[in-house]
């Protein structure tokens, strides 16, 4: 059990005090202030960074702690976005109905995905999750008259006309998601997920119902991503089928890996870093994905813990030096 506790987020970041668990959430209001008083392009960039941050929180609290790579994670925000768009743009329901309905649809999909795939282990789990978004992508074309086909669904009504208000809402979702995820991975469920990462057969031999914990964790993970996807549909006023591409999930994994997987905080930092990098590389459209994945490969090679974990450890060593052991002649 002591070995498992060494892999908690705060332990990996160099601090173990329970009160430090939620320090990172203080970044959220700071980002809000920058977006509120900044220019509109800055506000929109931060809004997309926060949205991707929510995706990575949902992804990391499941895959970052269980070791189960979900290559189809984008299906949850995509399902929520499509259901929300259909209800709002096609059937003229209000966002108060369409957004919860979209989240509910994503949860139902997570129930189905969990029942079908969570008993599969290793690379076969990753492959099985990757297939489902491909099937959903085909459905958007089969039912093109209703789901928009290649063009997607346009005309989703916005909730606000001021993007600063959208930023406030999406940052609120991000803050709540981070608090929940940080609490969850410190709970019994989080300890079981780390036990599964260490060896699922060993965890089962100890009498743990690994399927139950994985199933509940997948539902919680999907709900976080679905909430952001449903809201983003109203902000963008459209939903395109590209959200179901595996490239979307690979970007989420990239953001999580660059920030520091298994920390909750790191993936959020990685999201803001790479979304801003994306803006700087906007003129180099064809090179953006190359830069993303070249960066990921380099980090996997030279810094598998991502960016945040080594930096946090270095800062801790710099400012919190342990007392030197006293020798026979020491004072």
C-alpha contacts under 8 A as a table, 3 or more apart, distances in Angstrom:
res1	aa1	res2	aa2	distance
1	X	4	X	5.12
1	X	5	X	6.41
2	X	5	X	5.13
2	X	6	X	6.51
3	X	6	X	5.25
3	X	7	X	7.20
4	X	7	X	5.55
4	X	8	X	7.31
4	X	191	X	6.64
4	X	194	X	6.48
4	X	195	X	7.01
5	X	8	X	5.42
5	X	11	X	7.58
5	X	191	X	7.61
6	X	11	X	5.62
6	X	12	X	7.17
7	X	11	X	6.07
7	X	12	X	5.94
7	X	194	X	7.74
8	X	11	X	5.17
8	X	12	X	6.22
8	X	185	X	7.50
8	X	186	X	6.93
8	X	262	X	7.89
8	X	263	X	7.48
9	X	12	X	5.22
9	X	13	X	6.24
9	X	182	X	7.79
9	X	262	X	6.48
9	X	263	X	4.38
9	X	264	X	7.08
10	X	13	X	5.00
10	X	14	X	6.20
10	X	15	X	5.10
10	X	16	X	5.27
10	X	17	X	7.60
10	X	20	X	7.38
10	X	21	X	6.28
10	X	263	X	7.48
11	X	14	X	5.13
11	X	15	X	5.15
11	X	16	X	5.04
12	X	15	X	7.45
12	X	263	X	7.19
12	X	309	X	6.48
13	X	263	X	7.59
13	X	308	X	7.59
13	X	309	X	5.10
13	X	310	X	7.74
13	X	312	X	5.47
13	X	313	X	6.01
14	X	309	X	7.80
14	X	312	X	6.36
14	X	313	X	5.11
14	X	316	X	6.37
15	X	20	X	7.51
15	X	316	X	7.92
16	X	20	X	7.44
17	X	20	X	5.56
17	X	21	X	7.20
18	X	21	X	5.39
19	X	22	X	7.07
19	X	23	X	7.97
20	X	23	X	5.34
21	X	24	X	7.80
21	X	182	X	6.98
22	X	25	X	5.67
22	X	26	X	7.79
22	X	179	X	6.59
22	X	182	X	7.19
23	X	26	X	5.85
24	X	27	X	5.69
24	X	28	X	7.91
24	X	265	X	6.45
25	X	28	X	5.56
25	X	29	X	7.99
25	X	175	X	5.90
25	X	178	X	6.90
25	X	179	X	7.21
26	X	29	X	6.13
26	X	30	X	6.90
27	X	30	X	5.13
27	X	31	X	6.21
28	X	31	X	5.22
28	X	32	X	6.26
28	X	171	X	6.30
28	X	172	X	7.99
28	X	174	X	7.66
28	X	175	X	6.35
29	X	32	X	4.75
29	X	33	X	6.22
29	X	171	X	7.77
30	X	33	X	5.20
30	X	34	X	6.45
31	X	34	X	5.13
31	X	35	X	6.16
31	X	46	X	7.44
32	X	35	X	5.11
32	X	36	X	5.93
32	X	167	X	7.05
32	X	168	X	6.49
32	X	171	X	7.07
33	X	36	X	5.06
33	X	37	X	6.20
34	X	37	X	5.59
34	X	38	X	5.60
34	X	43	X	7.75
35	X	38	X	5.06
35	X	39	X	7.43
35	X	40	X	7.93
35	X	42	X	6.19
35	X	43	X	4.35
35	X	44	X	7.93
35	X	46	X	6.56
35	X	164	X	6.82
35	X	167	X	7.40
36	X	43	X	6.77
36	X	164	X	5.66
38	X	42	X	5.93
38	X	43	X	6.38
39	X	42	X	5.28
39	X	43	X	6.30
40	X	43	X	4.94
40	X	44	X	6.17
40	X	163	X	7.55
41	X	44	X	5.18
41	X	45	X	6.07
42	X	45	X	5.11
42	X	46	X	6.17
43	X	46	X	5.23
43	X	47	X	6.13
43	X	163	X	6.96
43	X	164	X	6.45
43	X	167	X	7.10
44	X	47	X	4.89
44	X	48	X	6.31
44	X	163	X	6.77
44	X	167	X	7.68
45	X	48	X	5.29
45	X	49	X	6.17
45	X	275	X	7.15
45	X	276	X	6.92
45	X	279	X	7.78
46	X	49	X	4.83
46	X	50	X	6.04
46	X	167	X	7.53
46	X	272	X	7.19
47	X	50	X	5.15
47	X	51	X	6.23
47	X	166	X	7.53
47	X	167	X	5.21
47	X	170	X	6.94
47	X	171	X	7.78
48	X	51	X	4.94
48	X	52	X	6.21
48	X	275	X	7.26
49	X	52	X	5.27
49	X	53	X	5.99
49	X	271	X	5.67
49	X	272	X	4.70
49	X	275	X	5.56
49	X	276	X	7.64
50	X	53	X	4.73
50	X	54	X	6.25
50	X	170	X	6.66
50	X	171	X	6.31
50	X	174	X	6.61
50	X	268	X	7.58
50	X	271	X	7.48
50	X	272	X	7.01
51	X	54	X	5.20
51	X	55	X	6.50
51	X	170	X	6.74
51	X	174	X	7.63
51	X	228	X	5.99
51	X	229	X	7.96
51	X	232	X	7.62
52	X	55	X	4.94
52	X	56	X	6.22
52	X	252	X	7.12
52	X	268	X	7.69
52	X	271	X	5.84
52	X	272	X	7.95
53	X	56	X	5.11
53	X	57	X	6.19
53	X	174	X	7.11
53	X	267	X	6.65
53	X	268	X	4.40
53	X	269	X	7.57
53	X	270	X	7.94
53	X	271	X	5.27
53	X	272	X	7.14
54	X	57	X	5.07
54	X	58	X	6.33
54	X	173	X	7.60
54	X	174	X	5.43
54	X	177	X	6.92
54	X	224	X	6.73
54	X	225	X	6.23
54	X	228	X	6.54
54	X	268	X	7.32
55	X	58	X	5.30
55	X	59	X	6.21
55	X	77	X	7.94
55	X	224	X	7.05
55	X	225	X	4.81
55	X	228	X	7.19
55	X	252	X	6.79
56	X	59	X	4.87
56	X	60	X	5.74
56	X	252	X	5.70
56	X	253	X	7.37
56	X	255	X	7.05
56	X	256	X	5.88
56	X	264	X	7.91
56	X	267	X	5.64
56	X	268	X	6.53
56	X	271	X	7.56
57	X	60	X	5.17
57	X	61	X	6.10
57	X	177	X	7.07
57	X	178	X	6.65
57	X	181	X	7.16
57	X	221	X	7.90
57	X	224	X	7.61
57	X	264	X	5.63
57	X	265	X	7.84
57	X	267	X	6.65
57	X	268	X	6.82
58	X	61	X	5.59
58	X	62	X	6.91
58	X	177	X	7.84
58	X	181	X	7.80
58	X	220	X	7.55
58	X	221	X	4.33
58	X	222	X	6.50
58	X	223	X	7.73
58	X	224	X	5.30
58	X	225	X	5.63
59	X	62	X	5.68
59	X	63	X	5.90
59	X	64	X	7.18
59	X	70	X	7.78
59	X	73	X	6.93
59	X	221	X	6.21
59	X	222	X	7.99
59	X	225	X	7.81
59	X	252	X	7.62
59	X	253	X	7.83
60	X	63	X	5.24
60	X	64	X	4.33
60	X	65	X	6.93
60	X	256	X	6.84
60	X	261	X	6.35
60	X	262	X	6.08
60	X	263	X	7.66
60	X	264	X	6.15
60	X	267	X	7.34
61	X	64	X	5.79
61	X	65	X	6.11
61	X	181	X	6.13
61	X	185	X	6.85
61	X	217	X	7.68
61	X	221	X	6.56
61	X	262	X	7.12
61	X	264	X	6.67
62	X	65	X	5.77
62	X	66	X	5.90
62	X	67	X	7.89
62	X	68	X	7.38
62	X	193	X	7.87
62	X	214	X	7.84
62	X	217	X	6.00
62	X	218	X	6.27
62	X	221	X	6.18
63	X	66	X	5.23
63	X	67	X	5.17
63	X	68	X	4.86
63	X	69	X	5.35
63	X	70	X	6.57
64	X	67	X	5.84
64	X	68	X	7.66
64	X	261	X	5.30
64	X	262	X	4.33
64	X	263	X	7.75
65	X	185	X	7.74
65	X	190	X	7.27
65	X	193	X	5.64
65	X	194	X	5.41
65	X	197	X	6.61
65	X	262	X	5.45
66	X	193	X	4.57
66	X	194	X	5.61
66	X	195	X	7.72
66	X	196	X	5.70
66	X	197	X	4.63
66	X	214	X	7.88
67	X	196	X	7.53
67	X	197	X	4.86
68	X	121	X	7.91
68	X	122	X	7.40
68	X	125	X	7.32
68	X	126	X	7.26
68	X	197	X	7.69
69	X	123	X	7.97
69	X	125	X	7.45
69	X	126	X	5.41
70	X	73	X	5.65
70	X	125	X	7.48
70	X	126	X	5.33
70	X	129	X	6.00
70	X	130	X	7.39
71	X	126	X	5.44
71	X	127	X	7.03
71	X	129	X	5.67
71	X	130	X	4.83
71	X	246	X	6.99
71	X	249	X	6.08
71	X	250	X	7.28
72	X	75	X	5.81
72	X	126	X	7.80
72	X	129	X	4.83
72	X	130	X	4.48
72	X	131	X	7.30
72	X	132	X	6.74
72	X	133	X	5.96
72	X	246	X	6.75
72	X	249	X	6.32
73	X	76	X	6.08
73	X	77	X	7.96
73	X	129	X	7.72
73	X	222	X	7.62
73	X	249	X	5.86
74	X	77	X	5.74
74	X	78	X	6.01
74	X	133	X	7.48
74	X	243	X	6.76
74	X	244	X	5.95
74	X	245	X	7.72
74	X	246	X	7.49
74	X	248	X	6.22
74	X	249	X	5.26
75	X	78	X	4.96
75	X	79	X	5.82
75	X	106	X	7.98
75	X	132	X	7.60
75	X	133	X	5.42
75	X	136	X	7.89
75	X	243	X	7.89
75	X	244	X	5.85
76	X	79	X	5.25
76	X	80	X	6.32
76	X	106	X	5.16
76	X	107	X	7.77
76	X	109	X	7.48
76	X	110	X	7.41
76	X	222	X	5.63
76	X	223	X	7.65
76	X	225	X	6.25
76	X	226	X	5.30
76	X	229	X	7.81
77	X	80	X	5.14
77	X	81	X	6.00
77	X	106	X	7.23
77	X	222	X	7.64
77	X	225	X	5.11
77	X	226	X	4.02
77	X	227	X	7.09
77	X	228	X	6.65
77	X	229	X	4.12
77	X	230	X	6.68
78	X	81	X	5.01
78	X	82	X	6.09
78	X	226	X	7.40
78	X	229	X	6.20
78	X	243	X	5.85
78	X	244	X	6.09
79	X	82	X	5.21
79	X	83	X	6.13
79	X	102	X	6.84
79	X	105	X	6.83
79	X	106	X	5.55
79	X	226	X	7.43
80	X	83	X	5.34
80	X	84	X	6.01
80	X	99	X	7.48
80	X	101	X	7.68
80	X	102	X	3.89
80	X	103	X	5.18
80	X	104	X	7.68
80	X	105	X	6.34
80	X	106	X	5.44
80	X	226	X	5.25
80	X	227	X	7.34
80	X	229	X	5.86
80	X	230	X	4.95
81	X	84	X	5.15
81	X	85	X	6.02
81	X	102	X	6.41
81	X	226	X	7.51
81	X	229	X	5.05
81	X	230	X	4.31
81	X	231	X	7.43
81	X	232	X	7.22
81	X	233	X	5.37
81	X	239	X	6.55
82	X	85	X	5.02
82	X	86	X	6.07
82	X	102	X	7.35
82	X	147	X	7.71
82	X	153	X	7.89
82	X	230	X	7.81
82	X	233	X	7.81
82	X	239	X	6.41
83	X	86	X	5.17
83	X	87	X	6.18
83	X	98	X	7.20
83	X	101	X	7.06
83	X	102	X	4.86
83	X	105	X	7.21
84	X	87	X	5.30
84	X	88	X	6.01
84	X	95	X	7.67
84	X	98	X	4.65
84	X	99	X	5.44
84	X	101	X	6.82
84	X	102	X	4.96
84	X	230	X	5.90
84	X	233	X	7.14
85	X	88	X	5.12
85	X	89	X	5.50
85	X	90	X	7.32
85	X	98	X	7.56
85	X	153	X	6.66
85	X	156	X	5.70
85	X	233	X	6.45
85	X	234	X	7.62
85	X	238	X	7.23
85	X	239	X	6.87
86	X	89	X	5.51
86	X	90	X	5.02
86	X	91	X	6.50
86	X	146	X	7.94
86	X	147	X	7.34
86	X	153	X	7.51
87	X	90	X	5.75
87	X	91	X	4.83
87	X	92	X	6.06
87	X	93	X	5.43
87	X	94	X	8.00
87	X	98	X	5.55
88	X	91	X	5.81
88	X	92	X	4.63
88	X	93	X	4.80
88	X	94	X	6.14
88	X	95	X	6.71
88	X	98	X	6.13
88	X	156	X	5.98
88	X	157	X	6.82
89	X	92	X	5.55
89	X	93	X	7.77
89	X	153	X	7.63
89	X	154	X	7.33
89	X	155	X	5.73
89	X	156	X	4.81
89	X	157	X	6.81
93	X	97	X	6.39
93	X	98	X	6.23
94	X	97	X	5.56
94	X	98	X	6.17
95	X	98	X	4.77
95	X	99	X	5.49
95	X	159	X	7.33
96	X	99	X	6.15
96	X	100	X	6.97
97	X	100	X	5.79
97	X	101	X	6.13
98	X	101	X	5.07
98	X	102	X	6.05
99	X	102	X	5.08
99	X	103	X	6.32
99	X	227	X	7.64
99	X	230	X	5.48
99	X	231	X	6.76
100	X	103	X	5.07
100	X	104	X	6.04
101	X	104	X	4.96
101	X	105	X	6.14
102	X	105	X	5.12
102	X	106	X	6.34
102	X	226	X	7.35
102	X	230	X	6.09
103	X	106	X	5.14
103	X	107	X	6.29
103	X	223	X	6.41
103	X	226	X	5.30
103	X	227	X	5.94
103	X	230	X	6.85
104	X	107	X	5.04
104	X	108	X	6.29
105	X	108	X	5.10
105	X	109	X	6.28
106	X	109	X	4.99
106	X	110	X	6.16
106	X	222	X	6.86
106	X	223	X	7.04
106	X	226	X	6.18
107	X	110	X	4.88
107	X	111	X	6.23
107	X	219	X	6.23
107	X	222	X	6.51
107	X	223	X	6.26
108	X	111	X	5.05
108	X	112	X	6.42
109	X	112	X	5.10
109	X	113	X	6.06
110	X	113	X	4.95
110	X	114	X	5.80
110	X	218	X	6.86
110	X	219	X	5.86
110	X	222	X	6.50
111	X	114	X	5.19
111	X	115	X	6.12
111	X	215	X	7.74
111	X	219	X	6.94
112	X	115	X	5.23
112	X	116	X	6.25
113	X	116	X	5.23
113	X	117	X	5.88
113	X	118	X	7.75
113	X	129	X	7.57
114	X	117	X	5.39
114	X	118	X	5.22
114	X	215	X	5.81
114	X	218	X	7.03
115	X	118	X	6.37
115	X	119	X	7.84
115	X	215	X	7.79
116	X	119	X	7.33
117	X	120	X	5.35
117	X	125	X	6.19
117	X	128	X	6.66
117	X	129	X	7.20
118	X	121	X	7.28
118	X	125	X	7.09
118	X	211	X	6.71
118	X	214	X	7.14
118	X	215	X	7.22
119	X	211	X	6.98
120	X	124	X	6.40
120	X	125	X	5.19
121	X	124	X	6.02
121	X	125	X	5.25
122	X	125	X	5.73
122	X	126	X	7.23
123	X	126	X	5.16
123	X	127	X	6.27
124	X	127	X	5.01
124	X	128	X	5.99
125	X	128	X	5.14
125	X	129	X	6.26
126	X	129	X	5.32
126	X	130	X	6.25
127	X	130	X	5.04
127	X	131	X	6.52
128	X	131	X	5.43
128	X	132	X	7.16
129	X	132	X	5.74
129	X	133	X	7.70
130	X	133	X	6.28
130	X	134	X	7.15
130	X	246	X	7.08
131	X	134	X	5.31
131	X	135	X	6.53
132	X	135	X	5.16
132	X	136	X	6.35
133	X	136	X	4.90
133	X	137	X	5.96
133	X	244	X	5.58
133	X	245	X	7.02
133	X	246	X	7.50
134	X	137	X	5.00
134	X	138	X	6.39
134	X	244	X	7.18
134	X	245	X	7.20
134	X	246	X	7.99
135	X	138	X	5.19
135	X	139	X	6.45
136	X	139	X	4.97
136	X	140	X	6.57
136	X	244	X	7.41
137	X	140	X	5.33
137	X	141	X	7.05
137	X	241	X	6.35
137	X	244	X	6.01
137	X	245	X	7.53
138	X	141	X	5.31
138	X	142	X	6.20
139	X	142	X	4.84
139	X	143	X	5.92
139	X	144	X	7.86
140	X	143	X	5.50
140	X	144	X	5.63
140	X	147	X	5.40
140	X	148	X	6.87
140	X	149	X	5.29
140	X	150	X	7.75
140	X	152	X	7.97
140	X	241	X	6.93
141	X	144	X	4.50
141	X	147	X	7.39
141	X	148	X	7.41
141	X	149	X	4.36
141	X	150	X	6.79
142	X	149	X	7.56
143	X	146	X	5.65
143	X	147	X	5.84
143	X	148	X	7.67
143	X	149	X	7.12
144	X	147	X	4.98
144	X	148	X	4.73
144	X	149	X	4.01
144	X	150	X	7.74
145	X	148	X	5.61
145	X	149	X	6.94
147	X	152	X	6.29
147	X	153	X	6.20
148	X	151	X	5.58
148	X	152	X	4.17
148	X	153	X	5.06
149	X	152	X	5.51
149	X	241	X	7.46
150	X	240	X	7.17
150	X	241	X	6.46
151	X	240	X	6.23
151	X	241	X	7.61
152	X	238	X	6.99
152	X	239	X	5.44
152	X	240	X	4.17
152	X	241	X	5.93
153	X	156	X	7.42
153	X	238	X	5.38
153	X	239	X	5.25
153	X	240	X	6.55
154	X	237	X	6.28
154	X	238	X	4.43
154	X	239	X	6.78
155	X	237	X	5.58
155	X	238	X	6.16
156	X	233	X	6.85
156	X	234	X	5.68
156	X	236	X	7.86
156	X	237	X	4.29
156	X	238	X	5.60
157	X	234	X	5.88
157	X	237	X	5.94
158	X	161	X	6.78
158	X	234	X	4.73
158	X	235	X	5.54
158	X	236	X	7.69
158	X	237	X	6.09
159	X	166	X	7.94
159	X	234	X	6.31
159	X	235	X	7.09
160	X	163	X	6.98
160	X	165	X	6.62
160	X	166	X	6.55
160	X	235	X	7.83
162	X	165	X	5.69
162	X	166	X	6.98
163	X	166	X	4.89
163	X	167	X	6.14
164	X	167	X	4.94
164	X	168	X	6.33
165	X	168	X	5.03
165	X	169	X	6.42
166	X	169	X	5.19
166	X	170	X	6.16
166	X	235	X	7.14
167	X	170	X	5.17
167	X	171	X	5.93
168	X	171	X	5.21
168	X	172	X	6.13
169	X	172	X	5.05
169	X	173	X	6.35
170	X	173	X	5.01
170	X	174	X	6.16
170	X	228	X	7.25
170	X	231	X	7.85
171	X	174	X	4.80
171	X	175	X	6.03
172	X	175	X	5.12
172	X	176	X	6.19
173	X	176	X	5.27
173	X	177	X	5.98
173	X	227	X	7.83
173	X	228	X	7.50
174	X	177	X	5.06
174	X	178	X	6.08
175	X	178	X	5.18
175	X	179	X	6.22
176	X	179	X	5.16
176	X	180	X	6.10
177	X	180	X	5.17
177	X	181	X	6.00
177	X	224	X	6.49
178	X	181	X	5.11
178	X	182	X	5.95
178	X	264	X	6.92
178	X	265	X	7.59
179	X	182	X	5.24
179	X	183	X	6.16
180	X	183	X	5.15
180	X	184	X	5.94
181	X	184	X	4.91
181	X	185	X	6.12
181	X	264	X	7.03
182	X	185	X	5.57
182	X	186	X	6.54
182	X	264	X	6.75
183	X	186	X	5.32
183	X	187	X	6.38
184	X	187	X	5.13
184	X	189	X	6.80
184	X	190	X	5.99
185	X	188	X	7.79
185	X	189	X	6.67
185	X	190	X	3.80
185	X	191	X	6.91
186	X	189	X	7.68
186	X	190	X	5.43
186	X	191	X	6.79
187	X	190	X	5.23
187	X	191	X	6.55
188	X	191	X	5.10
188	X	192	X	6.26
189	X	192	X	5.11
189	X	193	X	6.23
189	X	213	X	6.13
189	X	217	X	7.80
190	X	193	X	5.00
190	X	194	X	6.35
191	X	194	X	5.18
191	X	195	X	6.22
192	X	195	X	4.86
192	X	196	X	6.17
192	X	203	X	7.67
192	X	208	X	7.67
192	X	210	X	7.40
192	X	213	X	7.16
193	X	196	X	5.01
193	X	197	X	6.26
193	X	213	X	7.27
193	X	214	X	7.22
194	X	197	X	4.91
194	X	198	X	6.22
195	X	198	X	5.04
195	X	199	X	6.31
195	X	200	X	6.92
195	X	202	X	7.99
195	X	203	X	5.88
196	X	199	X	5.06
196	X	200	X	4.25
196	X	201	X	7.83
196	X	202	X	7.86
196	X	203	X	5.96
196	X	210	X	7.16
197	X	200	X	6.62
199	X	202	X	5.32
199	X	203	X	6.34
200	X	203	X	5.01
200	X	204	X	6.19
200	X	210	X	7.36
201	X	204	X	5.06
201	X	205	X	6.10
202	X	205	X	4.95
202	X	206	X	6.41
203	X	206	X	5.17
203	X	207	X	6.85
203	X	208	X	5.75
203	X	210	X	7.20
204	X	207	X	5.15
204	X	208	X	4.99
204	X	209	X	6.51
204	X	210	X	6.50
205	X	208	X	7.28
209	X	212	X	5.63
209	X	213	X	6.76
210	X	213	X	5.32
210	X	214	X	6.07
211	X	214	X	5.12
211	X	215	X	5.90
212	X	215	X	5.09
212	X	216	X	6.24
213	X	216	X	5.32
213	X	217	X	6.05
214	X	217	X	5.08
214	X	218	X	6.03
215	X	218	X	5.16
215	X	219	X	6.38
216	X	219	X	5.16
216	X	220	X	6.32
217	X	220	X	5.14
217	X	221	X	6.00
218	X	221	X	4.96
218	X	222	X	6.00
219	X	222	X	5.16
219	X	223	X	6.17
220	X	223	X	5.20
220	X	224	X	6.50
221	X	224	X	5.46
221	X	225	X	6.69
222	X	225	X	5.31
222	X	226	X	5.94
223	X	226	X	4.97
223	X	227	X	6.10
224	X	227	X	5.41
224	X	228	X	6.83
225	X	228	X	5.41
225	X	229	X	6.24
226	X	229	X	4.95
226	X	230	X	5.99
227	X	230	X	5.35
227	X	231	X	6.35
228	X	231	X	5.29
228	X	232	X	5.99
229	X	232	X	5.10
229	X	233	X	6.41
230	X	233	X	5.48
230	X	234	X	7.26
231	X	234	X	5.51
231	X	235	X	6.59
232	X	235	X	4.94
232	X	236	X	5.96
233	X	236	X	5.38
233	X	237	X	5.66
233	X	238	X	5.72
233	X	239	X	5.83
234	X	237	X	4.89
234	X	238	X	7.18
236	X	239	X	7.54
239	X	243	X	7.86
240	X	243	X	6.31
241	X	244	X	5.69
241	X	245	X	7.43
242	X	245	X	5.23
242	X	248	X	7.74
243	X	248	X	6.09
244	X	248	X	6.88
245	X	248	X	5.65
245	X	249	X	7.45
246	X	249	X	5.24
246	X	250	X	6.20
247	X	250	X	4.87
247	X	251	X	6.11
248	X	251	X	5.19
248	X	252	X	6.46
249	X	252	X	4.98
249	X	253	X	6.23
250	X	253	X	4.99
250	X	254	X	6.01
251	X	254	X	4.86
251	X	255	X	6.14
251	X	292	X	7.79
252	X	255	X	5.20
252	X	256	X	6.22
253	X	256	X	5.07
253	X	257	X	5.97
254	X	257	X	5.11
254	X	258	X	6.04
254	X	292	X	7.22
254	X	293	X	7.24
254	X	296	X	6.06
255	X	258	X	5.30
255	X	259	X	6.18
255	X	267	X	5.64
255	X	268	X	7.66
255	X	270	X	4.79
255	X	271	X	5.06
255	X	274	X	6.92
256	X	259	X	5.31
256	X	260	X	5.91
256	X	261	X	5.39
256	X	266	X	6.70
256	X	267	X	3.88
256	X	268	X	7.33
256	X	270	X	6.22
256	X	271	X	7.36
257	X	260	X	5.14
257	X	261	X	5.25
257	X	267	X	6.85
257	X	270	X	7.73
257	X	296	X	7.14
257	X	299	X	7.97
257	X	300	X	7.95
257	X	304	X	7.63
257	X	305	X	7.41
257	X	306	X	5.61
258	X	261	X	7.78
258	X	266	X	7.66
258	X	267	X	7.05
258	X	270	X	5.51
258	X	296	X	6.57
258	X	299	X	6.79
258	X	305	X	7.93
258	X	306	X	4.54
258	X	307	X	5.82
259	X	265	X	7.69
259	X	266	X	3.96
259	X	267	X	4.50
259	X	268	X	6.94
259	X	269	X	5.61
259	X	270	X	4.08
259	X	271	X	7.53
259	X	306	X	5.05
259	X	307	X	5.17
259	X	308	X	5.53
259	X	309	X	7.88
260	X	263	X	6.20
260	X	265	X	7.84
260	X	266	X	4.56
260	X	267	X	5.91
260	X	270	X	7.73
260	X	304	X	7.93
260	X	305	X	5.20
260	X	306	X	4.05
260	X	307	X	6.05
260	X	308	X	5.88
260	X	309	X	6.15
261	X	264	X	7.12
261	X	266	X	6.62
261	X	267	X	6.47
261	X	305	X	6.79
261	X	306	X	7.03
263	X	266	X	5.65
263	X	267	X	7.43
264	X	267	X	5.97
264	X	268	X	7.02
265	X	268	X	5.43
265	X	269	X	6.50
266	X	269	X	5.11
266	X	270	X	6.11
266	X	306	X	7.69
266	X	307	X	7.55
266	X	308	X	5.58
266	X	309	X	7.43
267	X	270	X	4.88
267	X	271	X	6.07
268	X	271	X	5.06
268	X	272	X	6.52
269	X	272	X	5.37
269	X	273	X	6.20
269	X	308	X	7.67
270	X	273	X	5.06
270	X	274	X	6.08
270	X	307	X	7.96
271	X	274	X	5.40
271	X	275	X	5.95
272	X	275	X	5.23
272	X	276	X	6.13
273	X	276	X	5.41
273	X	277	X	6.17
274	X	277	X	4.68
274	X	278	X	5.91
274	X	292	X	7.83
275	X	278	X	4.92
275	X	279	X	6.52
276	X	279	X	5.09
276	X	280	X	6.52
277	X	280	X	5.09
277	X	281	X	6.24
278	X	281	X	5.06
278	X	282	X	6.04
278	X	288	X	6.69
279	X	282	X	5.07
280	X	283	X	7.52
281	X	284	X	5.19
281	X	285	X	6.88
281	X	287	X	7.78
281	X	288	X	6.31
282	X	285	X	5.58
282	X	288	X	7.61
284	X	287	X	5.46
284	X	288	X	6.49
285	X	288	X	5.66
286	X	289	X	7.18
286	X	290	X	7.79
287	X	290	X	5.11
287	X	291	X	6.15
288	X	291	X	5.20
288	X	292	X	6.27
289	X	292	X	4.94
289	X	293	X	6.21
290	X	293	X	5.43
290	X	294	X	5.79
291	X	294	X	5.12
291	X	295	X	5.91
292	X	295	X	5.34
292	X	296	X	6.33
293	X	296	X	4.78
293	X	297	X	6.13
294	X	297	X	5.18
294	X	298	X	6.24
295	X	298	X	5.17
295	X	299	X	6.13
296	X	299	X	5.13
296	X	300	X	6.08
297	X	300	X	5.11
297	X	301	X	6.23
298	X	301	X	5.09
298	X	302	X	6.03
298	X	303	X	7.68
299	X	302	X	5.16
299	X	303	X	4.73
299	X	304	X	5.84
299	X	306	X	6.44
300	X	303	X	5.71
300	X	304	X	4.51
300	X	305	X	7.97
300	X	306	X	7.76
301	X	304	X	6.46
303	X	306	X	5.51
303	X	307	X	7.26
305	X	308	X	7.87
305	X	309	X	6.09
305	X	310	X	7.09
306	X	309	X	6.36
306	X	310	X	7.35
307	X	310	X	6.07
307	X	311	X	6.43
308	X	311	X	5.21
308	X	312	X	5.93
309	X	312	X	5.19
309	X	313	X	6.16
310	X	313	X	5.13
310	X	314	X	6.11
311	X	314	X	5.10
311	X	315	X	6.20
312	X	315	X	5.16
312	X	316	X	6.13
313	X	316	X	5.04
313	X	317	X	6.17
314	X	317	X	5.12
314	X	318	X	6.15
315	X	318	X	4.98
315	X	319	X	6.14
315	X	320	X	7.99
316	X	319	X	5.41
316	X	320	X	5.27
316	X	321	X	7.44
317	X	320	X	5.47
317	X	321	X	5.40
318	X	321	X	6.20
326	X	329	X	7.59
326	X	330	X	4.93
326	X	331	X	6.83
327	X	330	X	4.81
